[in-house]
């Protein structure tokens, strides 16, 4: 294998590792809420605000820092992101409390924003065609969800064998390992840093202006609505599933974390299977079909959850888990292809130089959707109980289904326009 190929392989490993570490950190919300409410006696209403701190940190990191990453340097950005995540983990391990949880999510939220924006930008450098770009994004998102699934089992292991905060000591060590993996990886940034420093400073402000201008284009407007409501569903359910399964389905807390992990497993499997099916069938049909099935499955989950005997014995083993708990992973499987598909379409429909700004918008509106979704479900959970709260995702499922159709035609129009521009450029050259 040549040195260039070895370097490329090492870079891909670094991108995957940098992308999946935050998967465990940020998707710990459900586990943290469960432990804060049961062990530290924090109210569900207060816990509903935790997503706001996490999402706010991601929003600030995405919208403010995204445009500065190219001039600061991709490798430096990845190193800073991993250090912020490590600090958050060690603080949470040593001083676990509701207040420290806020600090943890701020550190990890900003770190994640830096890491994800940088990784998406680097994919644009190493993948020179839309097809390769889409493939790389799908692989990253697939690994992300597999790691989310693994994360629940990691937390479950520490909850069974140690005090629950010991998990963060382990995760902090993983962040430090990621730091050294990045440190030894060569990243060619010559394409980004060509030009004078004055020109680079000017480019930063141009990128920020371009990011704001993008919000006025139809393809971006519809995309951000889809991204917002999708993450509203995914994060809202993901954050409150352990508590829902403990209080509504009467499952032991440590086991409920593992059962909740199946939702992430459904998302991971759905993205991998969806990526294959979309090669054979139009993506619009795949996404609409999945959303229709998800609506039916969620309605069935609500109905059968009402039949669970809350006064019976607590489920301590997988055999005792109510069958309705296994419908939730199927919901994740059905909605899973939506997010990576619409993200890939909007990224590959724009030039490489604009993809860092688009990645910032993806993070911004995804974080906003997750924050609002988790907060609304948390408040309803606190006021009316889990059976009412779990009905909320039915609404965004319908909204996404309705706006996917105009999004399909707008994407086709943009892709056709880009193809014409590309042909003209080829003729001139």
RALIN-V68242 format. One line per field, one symbol per residue. ss: DSSP state (2 for helix, 1 for strand, 0 for the rest). phi: phi as a letter, one per 40 degrees, with the letter a starting at -180 (. if undefined). psi: psi as a letter, one per 20 degrees, with the letter a starting at -180 (. if undefined). A space follows every 50 residues. Layout:
# RALIN-V68242
ss = ???
phi = ???
psi = ???
This chain:
# RALIN-V68242
ss = 00222222222222222222222222002222222222000002222002 22222222222222222222220222222222222222222222000222 22222222222222222222222222000222222222222222222222 22222222222000022222222222222222200000022220002222 22222222222222000222222222222222222222222222222000 10222222222222222222222222222200222222222222222222 22222000000000100222002222222222222022222222222200 02222222222222222222222222222222220222200022222222 22222222222222222222222222220
phi = .cccccccccccccccccccdcdcccccdccccdccccccfccccccccc cccccccccccccccdcccdcchcccccccdccdccddccccccbdaccc cccdccccccdcdcccccccccccccbcbdcccccccccccccdcccddc dccccdccccbacdccdcccccccccccdcccdcccbcbccccchccccc cccdcccccccccdcccdccdcdccccdcccdcccdcdcbcdcccccccg bddccccccccccccccccccccccccccbbdcccccccccccccccccc ccccccccccbccccbbccccdccccccdccdcccdcccccccccccccb cdcccccccccdcdccccccccccccccccdccbgccccccddccccccc dccccccdccccccccccccccccccccc
psi = prhggghgghggggggghhhgighghkigggggghhhhgikqqhgghhih hhgghggggggghghgiigghhpgghghggghggggggghghghlprggh hggghgghggggggggggghhhhhhioiqhghghgggggghghghhhggh ghhgggghhhhaqhihhhgghhgghhghghgghippoojhhhjprrhhhg ghhghghgghghhhiipghgghghgggghghggghggghigggghghgjl qpghhhggghhhghhhgghhhgghhghhhhqphghggggghghggghhgh ggghhiipoijaqpoirhhipqhhhihghhggghigigghghggghgijq qhiihgghhghggghghgggggghgghgghghgirhhghihgihghgggg hhihghhghggggghgghgggggghhgh.
